[in-house]
Amino acid sequence: MDHWSYPLDGKGDCEDYVLEKRRRLIRAGLPRQALLITVVRDLKGDGHAVLTVVTDRGDFVLDNQATKVMGW
């Protein structure tokens, strides 16, 4: 069973990173409803969590497996 938590030592899995990114963006002033935790399949076909940010310029994905912010 997977446990979602904030990374306490700077390490974690994709769900932990999503929670931390979401928390930091909310603290920075982004509206909570614009930050969606999205479950997708990674390149291996495994379940993977990313943060989708909904903006007036489109939806963007923050993924700990990618080095760039990507459009949905």
Secondary structure, 3 states (H helix, E strand, C coil): CCCCCCCCCCCCCHHHHHHHHHHHHHHCCCCHHHEEEEEEECCCCCEEEEEEEEECCEEEEECCCCCCCEEC
